[in-house]
Amino acid sequence: MNLLTGKNAPPFAKDTVYRFMKSVQINWIRFTTILAARIIKNAIVPPGF
């Protein structure tokens, strides 16, 4: 929504993001799995587990 309103616009164009997402050098399944694991570890699971 920020992109539509022009507030907090990133310093790059949306085409850059789409090109980055289509990159074959990036293993997206591994990336999203690691990202999800870190979110669960740091935000959801209470400390001490």
PDB file of N, H, CA, C and O in Angstrom:
ATOM      1  N   MET A   1       0.823  -1.186   0.000  1.00  0.00           N
ATOM      2  CA  MET A   1       0.000   0.000   0.000  1.00  0.00           C
ATOM      3  C   MET A   1       0.870   1.254   0.000  1.00  0.00           C
ATOM      4  O   MET A   1       0.513   2.272  -0.593  1.00  0.00           O
ATOM      5  N   ASN A   2       2.012   1.166   0.672  1.00  0.00           N
ATOM      6  H   ASN A   2       2.302   0.339   1.153  1.00  0.00           H
ATOM      7  CA  ASN A   2       2.920   2.315   0.681  1.00  0.00           C
ATOM      8  C   ASN A   2       3.405   2.647  -0.719  1.00  0.00           C
ATOM      9  O   ASN A   2       3.610   3.816  -1.046  1.00  0.00           O
ATOM     10  N   LEU A   3       3.589   1.627  -1.548  1.00  0.00           N
ATOM     11  H   LEU A   3       3.423   0.678  -1.283  1.00  0.00           H
ATOM     12  CA  LEU A   3       4.032   1.885  -2.923  1.00  0.00           C
ATOM     13  C   LEU A   3       2.957   2.624  -3.718  1.00  0.00           C
ATOM     14  O   LEU A   3       3.263   3.490  -4.537  1.00  0.00           O
ATOM     15  N   LEU A   4       1.707   2.276  -3.468  1.00  0.00           N
ATOM     16  H   LEU A   4       1.458   1.573  -2.802  1.00  0.00           H
ATOM     17  CA  LEU A   4       0.620   2.930  -4.204  1.00  0.00           C
ATOM     18  C   LEU A   4       0.458   4.390  -3.799  1.00  0.00           C
ATOM     19  O   LEU A   4       0.170   5.243  -4.639  1.00  0.00           O
ATOM     20  N   THR A   5       0.641   4.676  -2.523  1.00  0.00           N
ATOM     21  H   THR A   5       0.875   3.983  -1.840  1.00  0.00           H
ATOM     22  CA  THR A   5       0.468   6.045  -2.048  1.00  0.00           C
ATOM     23  C   THR A   5       1.712   6.897  -2.240  1.00  0.00           C
ATOM     24  O   THR A   5       1.640   8.124  -2.183  1.00  0.00           O
ATOM     25  N   GLY A   6       2.855   6.254  -2.467  1.00  0.00           N
ATOM     26  H   GLY A   6       2.914   5.257  -2.514  1.00  0.00           H
ATOM     27  CA  GLY A   6       4.094   6.994  -2.667  1.00  0.00           C
ATOM     28  C   GLY A   6       4.848   7.269  -1.386  1.00  0.00           C
ATOM     29  O   GLY A   6       5.918   7.877  -1.417  1.00  0.00           O
ATOM     30  N   LYS A   7       4.311   6.832  -0.259  1.00  0.00           N
ATOM     31  H   LYS A   7       3.442   6.338  -0.233  1.00  0.00           H
ATOM     32  CA  LYS A   7       4.995   7.023   1.021  1.00  0.00           C
ATOM     33  C   LYS A   7       5.994   5.894   1.236  1.00  0.00           C
ATOM     34  O   LYS A   7       5.719   4.741   0.902  1.00  0.00           O
ATOM     35  N   ASN A   8       7.135   6.225   1.786  1.00  0.00           N
ATOM     36  H   ASN A   8       7.358   7.162   2.056  1.00  0.00           H
ATOM     37  CA  ASN A   8       8.175   5.236   2.083  1.00  0.00           C
ATOM     38  C   ASN A   8       8.553   4.418   0.852  1.00  0.00           C
ATOM     39  O   ASN A   8       8.722   3.202   0.942  1.00  0.00           O
ATOM     40  N   ALA A   9       8.684   5.070  -0.284  1.00  0.00           N
ATOM     41  H   ALA A   9       8.547   6.058  -0.357  1.00  0.00           H
ATOM     42  CA  ALA A   9       9.042   4.390  -1.518  1.00  0.00           C
ATOM     43  C   ALA A   9      10.489   3.894  -1.436  1.00  0.00           C
ATOM     44  O   ALA A   9      11.370   4.629  -0.991  1.00  0.00           O
ATOM     45  N   PRO A  10      10.735   2.649  -1.863  1.00  0.00           N
ATOM     46  CA  PRO A  10      12.106   2.134  -1.834  1.00  0.00           C
ATOM     47  C   PRO A  10      12.979   2.845  -2.869  1.00  0.00           C
ATOM     48  O   PRO A  10      12.468   3.438  -3.819  1.00  0.00           O
ATOM     49  N   PRO A  11      14.298   2.781  -2.679  1.00  0.00           N
ATOM     50  CA  PRO A  11      15.196   3.470  -3.617  1.00  0.00           C
ATOM     51  C   PRO A  11      15.438   2.684  -4.910  1.00  0.00           C
ATOM     52  O   PRO A  11      16.416   2.941  -5.612  1.00  0.00           O
ATOM     53  N   PHE A  12      14.557   1.728  -5.231  1.00  0.00           N
ATOM     54  H   PHE A  12      13.763   1.518  -4.661  1.00  0.00           H
ATOM     55  CA  PHE A  12      14.705   0.941  -6.454  1.00  0.00           C
ATOM     56  C   PHE A  12      13.326   0.724  -7.063  1.00  0.00           C
ATOM     57  O   PHE A  12      12.305   0.855  -6.387  1.00  0.00           O
ATOM     58  N   ALA A  13      13.315   0.392  -8.349  1.00  0.00           N
ATOM     59  H   ALA A  13      14.144   0.286  -8.897  1.00  0.00           H
ATOM     60  CA  ALA A  13      12.051   0.196  -9.058  1.00  0.00           C
ATOM     61  C   ALA A  13      11.497  -1.192  -8.806  1.00  0.00           C
ATOM     62  O   ALA A  13      12.237  -2.101  -8.429  1.00  0.00           O
ATOM     63  N   LYS A  14      10.196  -1.361  -9.014  1.00  0.00           N
ATOM     64  H   LYS A  14       9.595  -0.623  -9.321  1.00  0.00           H
ATOM     65  CA  LYS A  14       9.586  -2.671  -8.784  1.00  0.00           C
ATOM     66  C   LYS A  14      10.102  -3.697  -9.791  1.00  0.00           C
ATOM     67  O   LYS A  14      10.102  -4.893  -9.499  1.00  0.00           O
ATOM     68  N   ASP A  15      10.538  -3.259 -10.959  1.00  0.00           N
ATOM     69  H   ASP A  15      10.539  -2.287 -11.196  1.00  0.00           H
ATOM     70  CA  ASP A  15      11.113  -4.188 -11.933  1.00  0.00           C
ATOM     71  C   ASP A  15      12.354  -4.866 -11.373  1.00  0.00           C
ATOM     72  O   ASP A  15      12.626  -6.023 -11.694  1.00  0.00           O
ATOM     73  N   THR A  16      13.104  -4.164 -10.546  1.00  0.00           N
ATOM     74  H   THR A  16      12.884  -3.224 -10.285  1.00  0.00           H
ATOM     75  CA  THR A  16      14.287  -4.738  -9.909  1.00  0.00           C
ATOM     76  C   THR A  16      13.886  -5.898  -9.017  1.00  0.00           C
ATOM     77  O   THR A  16      14.554  -6.932  -9.005  1.00  0.00           O
ATOM     78  N   VAL A  17      12.811  -5.738  -8.278  1.00  0.00           N
ATOM     79  H   VAL A  17      12.269  -4.898  -8.288  1.00  0.00           H
ATOM     80  CA  VAL A  17      12.332  -6.801  -7.391  1.00  0.00           C
ATOM     81  C   VAL A  17      11.891  -8.006  -8.206  1.00  0.00           C
ATOM     82  O   VAL A  17      12.227  -9.140  -7.864  1.00  0.00           O
ATOM     83  N   TYR A  18      11.141  -7.775  -9.283  1.00  0.00           N
ATOM     84  H   TYR A  18      10.868  -6.854  -9.561  1.00  0.00           H
ATOM     85  CA  TYR A  18      10.679  -8.883 -10.114  1.00  0.00           C
ATOM     86  C   TYR A  18      11.854  -9.625 -10.750  1.00  0.00           C
ATOM     87  O   TYR A  18      11.839 -10.855 -10.812  1.00  0.00           O
ATOM     88  N   ARG A  19      12.865  -8.907 -11.219  1.00  0.00           N
ATOM     89  H   ARG A  19      12.878  -7.908 -11.168  1.00  0.00           H
ATOM     90  CA  ARG A  19      14.043  -9.555 -11.787  1.00  0.00           C
ATOM     91  C   ARG A  19      14.771 -10.380 -10.741  1.00  0.00           C
ATOM     92  O   ARG A  19      15.237 -11.484 -11.021  1.00  0.00           O
ATOM     93  N   PHE A  20      14.864  -9.836  -9.534  1.00  0.00           N
ATOM     94  H   PHE A  20      14.485  -8.939  -9.307  1.00  0.00           H
ATOM     95  CA  PHE A  20      15.512 -10.549  -8.435  1.00  0.00           C
ATOM     96  C   PHE A  20      14.752 -11.836  -8.117  1.00  0.00           C
ATOM     97  O   PHE A  20      15.367 -12.879  -7.894  1.00  0.00           O
ATOM     98  N   MET A  21      13.418 -11.769  -8.096  1.00  0.00           N
ATOM     99  H   MET A  21      12.918 -10.922  -8.278  1.00  0.00           H
ATOM    100  CA  MET A  21      12.616 -12.935  -7.761  1.00  0.00           C
ATOM    101  C   MET A  21      12.681 -14.012  -8.841  1.00  0.00           C
ATOM    102  O   MET A  21      12.526 -15.196  -8.542  1.00  0.00           O
ATOM    103  N   LYS A  22      12.908 -13.617 -10.085  1.00  0.00           N
ATOM    104  H   LYS A  22      13.035 -12.655 -10.328  1.00  0.00           H
ATOM    105  CA  LYS A  22      12.988 -14.578 -11.183  1.00  0.00           C
ATOM    106  C   LYS A  22      14.379 -15.185 -11.340  1.00  0.00           C
ATOM    107  O   LYS A  22      14.582 -16.077 -12.163  1.00  0.00           O
ATOM    108  N   SER A  23      15.323 -14.706 -10.561  1.00  0.00           N
ATOM    109  H   SER A  23      15.158 -13.981  -9.892  1.00  0.00           H
ATOM    110  CA  SER A  23      16.700 -15.170 -10.675  1.00  0.00           C
ATOM    111  C   SER A  23      16.797 -16.669 -10.417  1.00  0.00           C
ATOM    112  O   SER A  23      16.291 -17.171  -9.414  1.00  0.00           O
ATOM    113  N   VAL A  24      17.446 -17.371 -11.325  1.00  0.00           N
ATOM    114  H   VAL A  24      17.857 -16.964 -12.141  1.00  0.00           H
ATOM    115  CA  VAL A  24      17.586 -18.820 -11.176  1.00  0.00           C
ATOM    116  C   VAL A  24      18.740 -19.193 -10.251  1.00  0.00           C
ATOM    117  O   VAL A  24      18.841 -20.345  -9.832  1.00  0.00           O
ATOM    118  N   GLN A  25      19.604 -18.246  -9.929  1.00  0.00           N
ATOM    119  H   GLN A  25      19.521 -17.309 -10.270  1.00  0.00           H
ATOM    120  CA  GLN A  25      20.723 -18.548  -9.050  1.00  0.00           C
ATOM    121  C   GLN A  25      20.294 -18.640  -7.580  1.00  0.00           C
ATOM    122  O   GLN A  25      21.058 -19.121  -6.743  1.00  0.00           O
ATOM    123  N   ILE A  26      19.100 -18.190  -7.270  1.00  0.00           N
ATOM    124  H   ILE A  26      18.479 -17.799  -7.950  1.00  0.00           H
ATOM    125  CA  ILE A  26      18.639 -18.180  -5.885  1.00  0.00           C
ATOM    126  C   ILE A  26      17.730 -19.375  -5.659  1.00  0.00           C
ATOM    127  O   ILE A  26      16.764 -19.575  -6.395  1.00  0.00           O
ATOM    128  N   ASN A  27      18.039 -20.173  -4.636  1.00  0.00           N
ATOM    129  H   ASN A  27      18.824 -20.011  -4.037  1.00  0.00           H
ATOM    130  CA  ASN A  27      17.221 -21.316  -4.285  1.00  0.00           C
ATOM    131  C   ASN A  27      16.108 -20.809  -3.361  1.00  0.00           C
ATOM    132  O   ASN A  27      16.298 -20.710  -2.149  1.00  0.00           O
ATOM    133  N   TRP A  28      14.947 -20.489  -3.944  1.00  0.00           N
ATOM    134  H   TRP A  28      14.793 -20.569  -4.929  1.00  0.00           H
ATOM    135  CA  TRP A  28      13.872 -19.853  -3.199  1.00  0.00           C
ATOM    136  C   TRP A  28      13.273 -20.769  -2.148  1.00  0.00           C
ATOM    137  O   TRP A  28      12.870 -20.289  -1.088  1.00  0.00           O
ATOM    138  N   ILE A  29      13.198 -22.067  -2.399  1.00  0.00           N
ATOM    139  H   ILE A  29      13.525 -22.456  -3.260  1.00  0.00           H
ATOM    140  CA  ILE A  29      12.652 -22.985  -1.394  1.00  0.00           C
ATOM    141  C   ILE A  29      13.542 -22.996  -0.167  1.00  0.00           C
ATOM    142  O   ILE A  29      13.046 -22.928   0.957  1.00  0.00           O
ATOM    143  N   ARG A  30      14.840 -23.078  -0.365  1.00  0.00           N
ATOM    144  H   ARG A  30      15.243 -23.133  -1.278  1.00  0.00           H
ATOM    145  CA  ARG A  30      15.777 -23.061   0.763  1.00  0.00           C
ATOM    146  C   ARG A  30      15.709 -21.724   1.496  1.00  0.00           C
ATOM    147  O   ARG A  30      15.697 -21.686   2.727  1.00  0.00           O
ATOM    148  N   PHE A  31      15.664 -20.637   0.744  1.00  0.00           N
ATOM    149  H   PHE A  31      15.673 -20.668  -0.255  1.00  0.00           H
ATOM    150  CA  PHE A  31      15.605 -19.302   1.342  1.00  0.00           C
ATOM    151  C   PHE A  31      14.363 -19.137   2.212  1.00  0.00           C
ATOM    152  O   PHE A  31      14.459 -18.683   3.352  1.00  0.00           O
ATOM    153  N   THR A  32      13.194 -19.507   1.676  1.00  0.00           N
ATOM    154  H   THR A  32      13.116 -19.876   0.750  1.00  0.00           H
ATOM    155  CA  THR A  32      11.958 -19.339   2.447  1.00  0.00           C
ATOM    156  C   THR A  32      11.900 -20.286   3.638  1.00  0.00           C
ATOM    157  O   THR A  32      11.331 -19.938   4.672  1.00  0.00           O
ATOM    158  N   THR A  33      12.483 -21.484   3.507  1.00  0.00           N
ATOM    159  H   THR A  33      12.945 -21.766   2.667  1.00  0.00           H
ATOM    160  CA  THR A  33      12.523 -22.414   4.631  1.00  0.00           C
ATOM    161  C   THR A  33      13.391 -21.873   5.756  1.00  0.00           C
ATOM    162  O   THR A  33      12.998 -21.926   6.921  1.00  0.00           O
ATOM    163  N   ILE A  34      14.560 -21.355   5.424  1.00  0.00           N
ATOM    164  H   ILE A  34      14.879 -21.311   4.478  1.00  0.00           H
ATOM    165  CA  ILE A  34      15.447 -20.778   6.444  1.00  0.00           C
ATOM    166  C   ILE A  34      14.798 -19.546   7.068  1.00  0.00           C
ATOM    167  O   ILE A  34      14.867 -19.356   8.282  1.00  0.00           O
ATOM    168  N   LEU A  35      14.172 -18.716   6.250  1.00  0.00           N
ATOM    169  H   LEU A  35      14.115 -18.871   5.264  1.00  0.00           H
ATOM    170  CA  LEU A  35      13.501 -17.527   6.762  1.00  0.00           C
ATOM    171  C   LEU A  35      12.387 -17.907   7.742  1.00  0.00           C
ATOM    172  O   LEU A  35      12.282 -17.321   8.820  1.00  0.00           O
ATOM    173  N   ALA A  36      11.567 -18.874   7.375  1.00  0.00           N
ATOM    174  H   ALA A  36      11.652 -19.350   6.499  1.00  0.00           H
ATOM    175  CA  ALA A  36      10.484 -19.317   8.253  1.00  0.00           C
ATOM    176  C   ALA A  36      11.028 -19.895   9.557  1.00  0.00           C
ATOM    177  O   ALA A  36      10.484 -19.631  10.629  1.00  0.00           O
ATOM    178  N   ALA A  37      12.098 -20.680   9.468  1.00  0.00           N
ATOM    179  H   ALA A  37      12.541 -20.893   8.597  1.00  0.00           H
ATOM    180  CA  ALA A  37      12.697 -21.256  10.671  1.00  0.00           C
ATOM    181  C   ALA A  37      13.214 -20.178  11.609  1.00  0.00           C
ATOM    182  O   ALA A  37      13.047 -20.281  12.824  1.00  0.00           O
ATOM    183  N   ARG A  38      13.833 -19.155  11.064  1.00  0.00           N
ATOM    184  H   ARG A  38      13.969 -19.071  10.077  1.00  0.00           H
ATOM    185  CA  ARG A  38      14.334 -18.064  11.911  1.00  0.00           C
ATOM    186  C   ARG A  38      13.199 -17.265  12.534  1.00  0.00           C
ATOM    187  O   ARG A  38      13.300 -16.843  13.687  1.00  0.00           O
ATOM    188  N   ILE A  39      12.132 -17.054  11.793  1.00  0.00           N
ATOM    189  H   ILE A  39      12.050 -17.396  10.857  1.00  0.00           H
ATOM    190  CA  ILE A  39      10.979 -16.340  12.344  1.00  0.00           C
ATOM    191  C   ILE A  39      10.379 -17.142  13.493  1.00  0.00           C
ATOM    192  O   ILE A  39      10.069 -16.589  14.548  1.00  0.00           O
ATOM    193  N   ILE A  40      10.217 -18.439  13.286  1.00  0.00           N
ATOM    194  H   ILE A  40      10.469 -18.889  12.429  1.00  0.00           H
ATOM    195  CA  ILE A  40       9.673 -19.292  14.336  1.00  0.00           C
ATOM    196  C   ILE A  40      10.586 -19.294  15.543  1.00  0.00           C
ATOM    197  O   ILE A  40      10.122 -19.172  16.677  1.00  0.00           O
ATOM    198  N   LYS A  41      11.872 -19.430  15.309  1.00  0.00           N
ATOM    199  H   LYS A  41      12.248 -19.529  14.388  1.00  0.00           H
ATOM    200  CA  LYS A  41      12.832 -19.487  16.413  1.00  0.00           C
ATOM    201  C   LYS A  41      12.864 -18.188  17.208  1.00  0.00           C
ATOM    202  O   LYS A  41      12.891 -18.218  18.438  1.00  0.00           O
ATOM    203  N   ASN A  42      12.860 -17.051  16.523  1.00  0.00           N
ATOM    204  H   ASN A  42      12.838 -17.027  15.524  1.00  0.00           H
ATOM    205  CA  ASN A  42      13.034 -15.755  17.193  1.00  0.00           C
ATOM    206  C   ASN A  42      11.737 -15.097  17.638  1.00  0.00           C
ATOM    207  O   ASN A  42      11.756 -14.320  18.593  1.00  0.00           O
ATOM    208  N   ALA A  43      10.637 -15.366  17.003  1.00  0.00           N
ATOM    209  H   ALA A  43      10.621 -15.997  16.227  1.00  0.00           H
ATOM    210  CA  ALA A  43       9.410 -14.630  17.308  1.00  0.00           C
ATOM    211  C   ALA A  43       8.319 -15.477  17.945  1.00  0.00           C
ATOM    212  O   ALA A  43       7.545 -14.976  18.761  1.00  0.00           O
ATOM    213  N   ILE A  44       8.250 -16.736  17.588  1.00  0.00           N
ATOM    214  H   ILE A  44       8.879 -17.142  16.925  1.00  0.00           H
ATOM    215  CA  ILE A  44       7.121 -17.552  18.035  1.00  0.00           C
ATOM    216  C   ILE A  44       7.485 -18.434  19.215  1.00  0.00           C
ATOM    217  O   ILE A  44       6.766 -18.463  20.214  1.00  0.00           O
ATOM    218  N   VAL A  45       8.578 -19.142  19.112  1.00  0.00           N
ATOM    219  H   VAL A  45       9.162 -19.118  18.301  1.00  0.00           H
ATOM    220  CA  VAL A  45       8.988 -20.049  20.191  1.00  0.00           C
ATOM    221  C   VAL A  45       9.553 -19.231  21.335  1.00  0.00           C
ATOM    222  O   VAL A  45      10.469 -18.436  21.128  1.00  0.00           O
ATOM    223  N   PRO A  46       9.021 -19.411  22.545  1.00  0.00           N
ATOM    224  CA  PRO A  46       9.538 -18.641  23.673  1.00  0.00           C
ATOM    225  C   PRO A  46      10.973 -19.038  24.016  1.00  0.00           C
ATOM    226  O   PRO A  46      11.370 -20.183  23.799  1.00  0.00           O
ATOM    227  N   PRO A  47      11.746 -18.098  24.548  1.00  0.00           N
ATOM    228  CA  PRO A  47      13.141 -18.408  24.916  1.00  0.00           C
ATOM    229  C   PRO A  47      13.187 -19.523  25.944  1.00  0.00           C
ATOM    230  O   PRO A  47      12.324 -19.621  26.816  1.00  0.00           O
ATOM    231  N   GLY A  48      14.188 -20.346  25.831  1.00  0.00           N
ATOM    232  H   GLY A  48      14.889 -20.267  25.122  1.00  0.00           H
ATOM    233  CA  GLY A  48      14.356 -21.443  26.768  1.00  0.00           C
ATOM    234  C   GLY A  48      13.953 -22.787  26.214  1.00  0.00           C
ATOM    235  O   GLY A  48      14.176 -23.808  26.864  1.00  0.00           O
ATOM    236  N   PHE A  49      13.368 -22.819  25.037  1.00  0.00           N
ATOM    237  H   PHE A  49      13.187 -21.989  24.509  1.00  0.00           H
ATOM    238  CA  PHE A  49      12.989 -24.105  24.449  1.00  0.00           C
ATOM    239  C   PHE A  49      14.081 -24.658  23.600  1.00  0.00           C
ATOM    240  O   PHE A  49      13.932 -25.737  23.026  1.00  0.00           O
TER     241      PHE A  49
END
